Amino acid sequence: MTPEQAPAPASRQRPVWLRALAWLAAALVLLAVFGLYLEPDFMLTMADQVWACF
């Protein structure tokens, strides 16, 4: 079989709605994390936990 006659590989792209859902989930997780950084108590707890590792 010559390269010109070779069958095209099957497309492995995910459906558009699934990619959009994944992007939406990632954006919501990022917003939740950034929202936690606005909480001073959370920041203090995180700093204490990181400091305790050393």
C-alpha positions as protocol buffer text, in pm:
chain_id: "A"
residue {
  index: 1
  type: MET
  ca { x: 0 y: 0 z: 0 }
}
residue {
  index: 2
  type: THR
  ca { x: 148 y: 335 z: -97 }
}
residue {
  index: 3
  type: PRO
  ca { x: 130 y: 639 z: 132 }
}
residue {
  index: 4
  type: GLU
  ca { x: -126 y: 798 z: -98 }
}
residue {
  index: 5
  type: GLN
  ca { x: -360 y: 502 z: -51 }
}
residue {
  index: 6
  type: ALA
  ca { x: -315 y: 463 z: 325 }
}
residue {
  index: 7
  type: PRO
  ca { x: -637 y: 509 z: 520 }
}
residue {
  index: 8
  type: ALA
  ca { x: -661 y: 824 z: 727 }
}
residue {
  index: 9
  type: PRO
  ca { x: -614 y: 768 z: 1101 }
}
residue {
  index: 10
  type: ALA
  ca { x: -929 y: 786 z: 1309 }
}
residue {
  index: 11
  type: SER
  ca { x: -978 y: 1117 z: 1480 }
}
residue {
  index: 12
  type: ARG
  ca { x: -939 y: 1092 z: 1858 }
}
residue {
  index: 13
  type: GLN
  ca { x: -1082 y: 1434 z: 1940 }
}
residue {
  index: 14
  type: ARG
  ca { x: -1331 y: 1451 z: 2221 }
}
residue {
  index: 15
  type: PRO
  ca { x: -1673 y: 1600 z: 2159 }
}
residue {
  index: 16
  type: VAL
  ca { x: -1693 y: 1977 z: 2186 }
}
residue {
  index: 17
  type: TRP
  ca { x: -1935 y: 1962 z: 2482 }
}
residue {
  index: 18
  type: LEU
  ca { x: -1694 y: 1742 z: 2676 }
}
residue {
  index: 19
  type: ARG
  ca { x: -1401 y: 1977 z: 2619 }
}
residue {
  index: 20
  type: ALA
  ca { x: -1618 y: 2274 z: 2719 }
}
residue {
  index: 21
  type: LEU
  ca { x: -1726 y: 2091 z: 3034 }
}
residue {
  index: 22
  type: ALA
  ca { x: -1363 y: 2018 z: 3122 }
}
residue {
  index: 23
  type: TRP
  ca { x: -1267 y: 2384 z: 3075 }
}
residue {
  index: 24
  type: LEU
  ca { x: -1562 y: 2494 z: 3286 }
}
residue {
  index: 25
  type: ALA
  ca { x: -1467 y: 2254 z: 3566 }
}
residue {
  index: 26
  type: ALA
  ca { x: -1106 y: 2375 z: 3557 }
}
residue {
  index: 27
  type: ALA
  ca { x: -1219 y: 2739 z: 3570 }
}
residue {
  index: 28
  type: LEU
  ca { x: -1447 y: 2669 z: 3868 }
}
residue {
  index: 29
  type: VAL
  ca { x: -1165 y: 2496 z: 4056 }
}
residue {
  index: 30
  type: LEU
  ca { x: -933 y: 2789 z: 3988 }
}
residue {
  index: 31
  type: LEU
  ca { x: -1197 y: 3037 z: 4106 }
}
residue {
  index: 32
  type: ALA
  ca { x: -1246 y: 2837 z: 4425 }
}
residue {
  index: 33
  type: VAL
  ca { x: -872 y: 2832 z: 4494 }
}
residue {
  index: 34
  type: PHE
  ca { x: -835 y: 3203 z: 4427 }
}
residue {
  index: 35
  type: GLY
  ca { x: -1137 y: 3268 z: 4649 }
}
residue {
  index: 36
  type: LEU
  ca { x: -969 y: 3083 z: 4934 }
}
residue {
  index: 37
  type: TYR
  ca { x: -663 y: 3305 z: 4902 }
}
residue {
  index: 38
  type: LEU
  ca { x: -884 y: 3604 z: 4983 }
}
residue {
  index: 39
  type: GLU
  ca { x: -956 y: 3455 z: 5327 }
}
residue {
  index: 40
  type: PRO
  ca { x: -693 y: 3572 z: 5579 }
}
residue {
  index: 41
  type: ASP
  ca { x: -753 y: 3277 z: 5812 }
}
residue {
  index: 42
  type: PHE
  ca { x: -696 y: 3034 z: 5528 }
}
residue {
  index: 43
  type: MET
  ca { x: -373 y: 3208 z: 5434 }
}
residue {
  index: 44
  type: LEU
  ca { x: -250 y: 3195 z: 5793 }
}
residue {
  index: 45
  type: THR
  ca { x: -337 y: 2825 z: 5821 }
}
residue {
  index: 46
  type: MET
  ca { x: -158 y: 2748 z: 5494 }
}
residue {
  index: 47
  type: ALA
  ca { x: 149 y: 2944 z: 5603 }
}
residue {
  index: 48
  type: ASP
  ca { x: 156 y: 2757 z: 5937 }
}
residue {
  index: 49
  type: GLN
  ca { x: 127 y: 2421 z: 5761 }
}
residue {
  index: 50
  type: VAL
  ca { x: 403 y: 2501 z: 5514 }
}
residue {
  index: 51
  type: TRP
  ca { x: 626 y: 2631 z: 5794 }
}
residue {
  index: 52
  type: ALA
  ca { x: 561 y: 2311 z: 5995 }
}
residue {
  index: 53
  type: CYS
  ca { x: 713 y: 2107 z: 5709 }
}
residue {
  index: 54
  type: PHE
  ca { x: 1053 y: 2260 z: 5787 }
}
